[in-house]
């Protein structure tokens, strides 16, 4: 979200379509919350969301200035106990 608010274009990739959908849904929720609190306008939220592009391949990151990789284990805390 920081990159989006900083007006930096963001490329989003995940092997899981469900994870992409979940991430975009969370982003929409957070932007809507900022709009409702008056932190940003609806137009600014739309512009921020429009800067996010979902890509099919990591090859799209070839010309990126910075790449952030996030990895989560495929199990819950309860499974670890």
C-alpha distances in whole Angstrom, upper triangle without the diagonal:
4,5,5,6,9,10,10,11,9,12,12,15,17,20,20,19,19,16,14,15,14,11,11,12,10,7,10,11,9,9,12,13,11,14,17,16,17,14,13,16,16,16,13,11,13,13,9,10,12,11,10,13,15,17,20,21,20,22,20,18,21,21,17,17,15,14,12,14,14,17,18,22,23,25,25,26,29,30,30,32
4,5,5,6,9,9,11,10,13,14,17,19,23,23,23,22,19,18,19,18,14,14,16,14,11,14,15,11,11,15,15,13,15,18,17,17,14,13,16,17,17,14,13,15,14,10,12,14,12,12,15,17,19,23,23,21,23,21,18,21,20,17,16,14,14,12,15,15,18,20,24,26,27,27,27,31,32,31,34
4,5,5,6,5,7,7,11,12,15,18,22,22,22,22,19,17,19,18,14,14,17,15,12,14,16,14,13,17,17,15,17,20,20,20,16,15,17,18,17,14,13,14,12,9,11,12,9,10,13,15,17,20,20,19,20,17,15,18,17,13,12,11,12,11,14,15,18,20,24,26,28,28,29,33,33,33,35
4,5,5,6,7,7,10,12,15,18,22,22,21,21,18,16,17,17,13,12,14,13,10,12,14,11,10,14,15,13,14,18,18,17,14,12,14,14,13,10,9,11,9,5,7,9,7,7,11,14,16,20,21,19,21,18,17,20,18,15,15,14,14,14,16,17,20,22,26,27,29,29,30,33,34,34,37
4,5,7,10,11,14,15,19,21,25,25,24,24,21,19,20,19,16,15,16,15,11,13,14,11,10,13,14,11,13,16,15,14,11,10,12,13,12,9,9,11,9,6,9,11,10,11,15,17,20,24,24,23,25,22,20,23,21,18,17,16,17,16,19,19,23,24,28,30,31,31,32,35,36,36,38
4,5,9,10,14,16,20,22,26,26,26,26,23,21,22,22,18,17,20,18,14,16,18,15,13,17,17,14,16,19,19,17,14,12,15,16,15,11,12,14,11,9,12,13,10,12,15,18,20,24,24,23,24,21,19,21,19,16,15,14,16,16,19,20,23,25,29,31,33,33,33,37,38,37,40
4,7,9,13,15,19,22,26,26,25,26,23,20,22,22,18,17,19,18,14,16,18,16,14,17,18,15,16,20,20,18,15,13,14,15,13,10,11,12,8,7,10,10,7,10,13,16,19,22,23,22,23,19,18,20,18,15,14,14,16,17,20,21,24,26,30,32,34,34,35,38,39,39,42
4,6,10,13,16,19,23,24,23,24,22,19,21,21,17,16,19,18,15,17,19,17,15,19,20,18,19,23,23,21,18,16,18,18,16,13,13,14,11,9,11,11,7,9,11,14,16,20,20,18,19,16,14,16,14,11,11,11,12,14,17,18,22,24,28,30,32,33,34,37,38,37,40
4,7,10,13,17,20,21,20,22,20,17,18,19,16,15,18,18,14,16,19,18,16,19,21,19,20,24,24,23,20,18,19,18,16,14,14,13,10,9,10,9,5,6,8,11,12,16,17,16,16,13,12,14,12,10,11,11,12,13,16,18,21,24,27,29,31,32,34,37,37,37,40
4,6,10,13,17,18,17,19,16,13,15,16,13,12,15,15,12,14,17,16,15,19,20,19,20,24,24,24,21,19,20,19,18,15,14,14,12,10,9,9,6,5,6,8,10,14,14,13,14,11,10,13,12,9,11,10,10,10,13,14,17,20,23,25,27,28,30,33,33,33,36
4,7,10,14,15,15,17,14,11,14,15,12,12,16,16,14,16,19,18,18,21,23,22,23,26,27,27,24,22,23,22,21,19,17,16,15,13,11,11,8,6,5,6,6,10,10,9,11,8,8,11,11,9,11,10,9,10,12,13,16,19,22,23,26,27,29,32,32,32,35
4,7,10,11,11,13,10,8,11,12,9,9,13,13,12,14,17,17,17,20,21,21,23,25,27,27,24,23,24,22,22,20,17,17,16,14,12,12,10,7,6,5,6,9,10,9,12,10,9,13,14,12,14,12,10,10,10,11,13,16,19,19,22,24,26,29,29,29,32
4,7,9,9,11,9,7,11,12,10,11,15,15,14,17,19,19,20,23,24,25,26,28,30,30,28,26,27,26,25,23,21,20,20,17,15,15,14,11,9,6,5,6,7,7,10,9,9,13,15,13,16,14,11,11,10,10,12,14,17,17,21,22,25,28,27,27,31
4,5,7,9,7,6,10,11,10,12,14,15,15,18,20,20,21,23,25,26,27,29,31,32,29,28,29,27,27,26,23,22,22,20,17,18,17,13,12,9,8,8,9,9,12,12,13,16,18,16,19,17,13,12,10,10,10,12,14,14,17,19,22,25,23,24,28
4,7,9,8,8,11,13,13,14,17,18,18,21,22,23,24,26,28,29,31,32,34,35,33,32,32,30,30,29,26,25,26,23,21,21,20,17,15,11,10,8,9,10,13,14,15,17,20,19,22,20,16,15,13,12,12,13,14,13,17,19,22,24,23,24,27
4,5,5,7,9,10,11,13,14,16,17,19,20,21,23,24,26,27,29,30,32,33,32,30,31,29,29,28,25,24,25,23,20,21,21,17,15,12,12,10,12,13,17,17,18,21,23,22,24,22,18,17,15,13,12,12,14,12,15,17,21,23,21,23,26
4,5,5,6,9,10,11,12,14,15,16,18,20,21,22,24,26,27,28,30,32,30,29,29,27,27,26,23,22,23,21,18,19,19,15,14,10,11,10,13,15,18,17,18,21,23,22,25,23,20,19,17,16,15,15,17,15,18,20,23,25,24,26,29
4,5,5,6,9,10,10,12,14,15,16,18,20,21,22,24,26,27,29,30,29,28,28,26,27,26,23,22,24,21,18,20,20,17,16,13,14,14,16,17,21,20,21,24,26,24,27,24,21,19,17,16,15,14,16,14,16,17,20,22,21,23,26
4,5,5,6,9,10,10,12,14,15,16,18,20,21,23,24,26,27,29,27,26,27,25,26,25,21,21,22,20,17,19,19,15,14,12,13,13,15,16,19,18,19,22,24,22,24,21,18,16,14,12,12,11,13,12,15,16,19,21,20,22,25
4,5,5,6,8,10,11,12,14,15,16,18,20,21,23,24,26,27,25,24,25,23,23,22,19,18,19,17,14,15,15,11,11,8,10,11,13,14,17,16,16,20,21,19,22,20,17,15,14,13,13,14,16,16,18,19,22,24,24,25,28
4,6,5,6,9,10,10,12,14,15,16,18,20,21,22,24,26,25,23,24,21,22,21,18,17,19,17,13,15,16,13,12,10,13,13,16,18,21,19,20,23,25,23,25,23,20,19,17,16,16,16,18,17,19,20,23,25,25,26,29
4,6,5,6,9,10,10,12,14,15,16,19,20,21,23,24,23,22,23,21,22,21,18,18,20,17,14,17,17,14,15,13,15,16,18,19,22,21,21,25,26,24,25,23,20,18,17,14,15,14,16,15,17,17,20,22,22,24,26
4,5,5,6,9,10,11,12,14,15,17,18,20,21,23,21,20,21,20,21,19,16,16,17,14,12,14,14,11,12,11,14,15,17,17,20,19,18,22,23,20,22,19,17,15,14,12,13,13,16,16,18,18,20,23,23,24,27
4,5,5,6,9,10,10,12,14,15,16,18,20,21,20,18,19,17,17,16,13,13,14,12,9,11,12,9,10,9,13,15,17,18,21,18,19,22,23,20,22,20,18,16,16,15,17,17,20,20,22,22,24,26,27,28,31
4,5,5,6,9,10,11,12,14,15,16,18,20,19,18,18,16,18,17,13,13,16,14,11,14,15,12,14,13,16,18,21,21,24,22,22,26,27,24,26,23,21,19,19,17,19,18,21,20,22,21,23,25,26,28,30
4,5,5,6,9,10,10,12,14,15,17,18,17,17,18,16,18,17,13,14,16,13,11,15,15,13,15,15,18,20,22,22,25,23,23,26,27,24,25,22,20,18,18,16,17,16,19,19,21,20,21,24,25,26,28
4,5,5,6,9,10,11,12,14,15,17,15,14,15,14,15,13,10,11,13,10,8,11,12,10,13,13,17,19,21,21,24,21,21,24,24,21,22,20,19,17,17,16,18,18,21,22,23,23,24,27,28,29,31
4,6,5,6,9,10,10,12,14,15,14,13,13,11,13,12,8,9,12,10,7,11,13,11,14,14,18,21,23,23,26,23,23,27,26,24,25,23,22,20,21,19,21,21,24,24,26,25,27,29,30,31,33
4,6,5,6,9,10,10,12,14,14,13,14,12,15,14,10,12,15,13,11,15,16,15,17,18,21,24,26,26,29,26,26,30,29,26,27,25,24,22,22,20,22,21,24,24,25,24,25,27,29,30,32
4,5,5,6,9,10,11,12,11,11,13,12,14,13,9,12,14,11,11,14,15,14,17,18,22,24,26,26,29,26,25,29,28,25,25,23,22,20,21,19,21,21,24,25,25,24,25,28,29,30,32
4,5,5,6,9,10,11,9,8,9,9,11,9,6,9,11,8,8,12,13,13,16,18,21,24,26,26,28,25,25,28,27,24,25,23,22,21,22,21,23,23,27,27,29,28,29,31,33,33,35
4,5,5,6,9,10,10,9,9,8,11,11,7,10,13,11,11,14,16,16,19,20,24,26,29,29,31,28,28,32,31,28,28,27,26,24,25,24,26,26,29,29,30,29,30,32,34,35,36
4,5,5,6,9,9,9,11,10,14,13,10,13,15,14,13,17,18,18,21,22,26,29,31,31,33,30,30,33,32,29,29,27,27,25,26,24,26,25,28,29,29,28,29,31,33,34,35
4,6,5,6,5,6,8,9,12,10,8,12,13,12,13,16,17,17,21,22,26,29,31,30,33,30,29,32,31,28,27,26,26,24,25,24,27,27,30,31,31,30,31,33,35,35,37
4,5,5,6,5,6,6,9,9,7,10,12,12,13,16,17,18,21,23,27,30,32,32,34,31,30,34,32,29,29,28,28,26,28,27,29,29,33,33,34,33,34,36,38,38,40
4,5,8,8,9,9,13,12,11,14,16,15,16,19,20,21,24,26,30,32,35,35,37,34,33,37,36,33,33,31,31,29,30,29,31,30,34,34,34,33,33,35,38,38,40
4,6,8,10,11,14,13,12,16,17,16,17,21,22,22,26,27,31,34,36,36,38,35,34,37,36,33,32,31,31,29,30,29,31,31,34,35,35,33,33,35,38,38,39
4,5,7,9,12,11,11,14,16,15,17,20,21,22,25,28,31,34,36,36,38,35,34,37,35,32,32,30,31,29,31,30,33,33,36,37,37,36,36,39,41,41,42
4,7,10,12,10,10,14,14,13,15,18,18,20,23,26,29,32,34,33,35,32,31,34,32,29,28,27,27,26,28,27,30,30,34,35,36,34,35,37,39,39,41
4,7,8,6,7,10,11,10,12,15,15,17,21,23,27,30,32,31,33,30,29,32,30,27,27,26,26,25,27,27,30,30,34,35,36,35,36,38,40,40,42
4,5,5,6,9,10,11,12,14,16,18,21,24,27,30,32,32,34,30,30,33,31,28,28,28,28,27,30,29,32,33,36,37,38,37,38,40,42,43,44
4,5,5,6,9,10,11,12,14,16,19,21,25,28,31,31,33,29,29,32,30,28,28,28,28,27,29,28,31,32,35,35,37,36,37,39,41,42,44
4,5,5,6,9,10,10,13,15,18,21,24,27,30,30,31,27,27,30,28,26,27,26,27,27,29,29,32,33,36,37,38,38,39,42,43,44,46
4,5,5,6,9,10,11,13,16,19,23,26,28,28,29,26,25,28,26,24,24,23,24,24,26,26,29,30,34,35,36,36,37,40,41,41,44
4,5,5,6,9,10,11,15,17,21,24,26,26,28,24,24,27,26,23,24,23,23,22,24,24,27,27,31,31,33,32,34,36,38,38,40
4,5,5,6,9,10,13,16,19,22,25,25,27,23,23,26,25,23,24,23,23,23,25,25,27,28,32,32,34,34,35,38,39,40,42
4,5,5,6,9,12,15,18,22,24,24,25,21,21,24,22,20,21,21,21,22,24,24,27,29,32,33,35,35,37,39,40,41,43
4,5,5,7,11,14,17,21,22,22,23,20,19,22,21,18,19,18,18,18,21,21,24,25,29,30,32,32,33,36,37,37,40
4,5,6,9,11,15,18,20,20,22,19,19,22,21,19,20,19,19,18,20,20,23,24,27,28,30,30,32,34,35,36,38
4,5,7,11,14,17,19,20,21,17,18,21,19,18,19,19,19,19,21,22,24,26,29,30,32,32,34,37,38,38,41
4,6,10,13,16,18,18,19,15,15,18,16,14,15,15,16,16,18,19,23,24,28,29,31,32,34,37,37,37,40
4,7,10,13,15,15,17,13,13,17,16,14,15,15,14,14,16,16,19,21,25,25,28,28,31,33,33,34,37
4,6,10,12,13,14,10,11,15,14,13,15,15,14,15,16,17,19,21,25,25,28,29,31,34,34,34,38
4,7,9,11,12,10,11,15,15,14,17,16,14,15,15,15,17,19,22,22,25,26,29,32,31,32,35
4,6,8,9,7,9,12,13,13,16,15,13,14,14,16,17,19,22,22,26,27,30,33,32,32,36
4,7,9,8,11,13,15,15,19,18,15,16,15,16,17,19,22,21,25,27,30,32,31,32,35
4,5,6,8,10,13,13,17,16,13,15,14,15,16,19,21,21,25,27,30,33,31,31,35
4,5,6,8,11,11,14,13,10,12,11,13,14,18,20,21,24,27,29,32,30,30,34
4,5,6,9,10,13,14,12,14,14,17,18,21,23,24,28,30,33,36,34,34,38
4,5,7,8,12,12,11,13,14,17,19,22,24,25,29,31,33,36,35,35,38
4,6,5,9,9,7,10,11,14,17,20,23,24,28,30,32,35,34,33,37
4,6,9,10,9,13,14,17,20,23,26,27,31,33,35,38,37,36,40
4,7,9,10,14,16,19,22,25,28,30,33,35,37,40,39,38,42
4,5,7,10,13,16,19,23,26,27,31,32,34,37,36,36,39
4,7,10,13,17,20,23,27,29,32,33,34,38,37,36,40
4,7,10,13,17,20,23,26,28,30,31,34,34,33,36
4,6,10,13,16,20,22,25,26,28,31,30,30,33
4,7,10,13,17,19,22,23,24,28,27,26,29
4,7,10,13,16,18,20,21,25,24,23,27
4,7,10,13,15,16,18,21,21,20,23
4,7,9,12,14,15,18,17,17,20
4,6,8,10,12,15,14,14,17
4,6,8,10,13,11,11,14
4,7,10,12,10,11,14
4,7,8,6,8,11
4,5,5,7,9
4,5,5,7
4,5,5
4,5
4
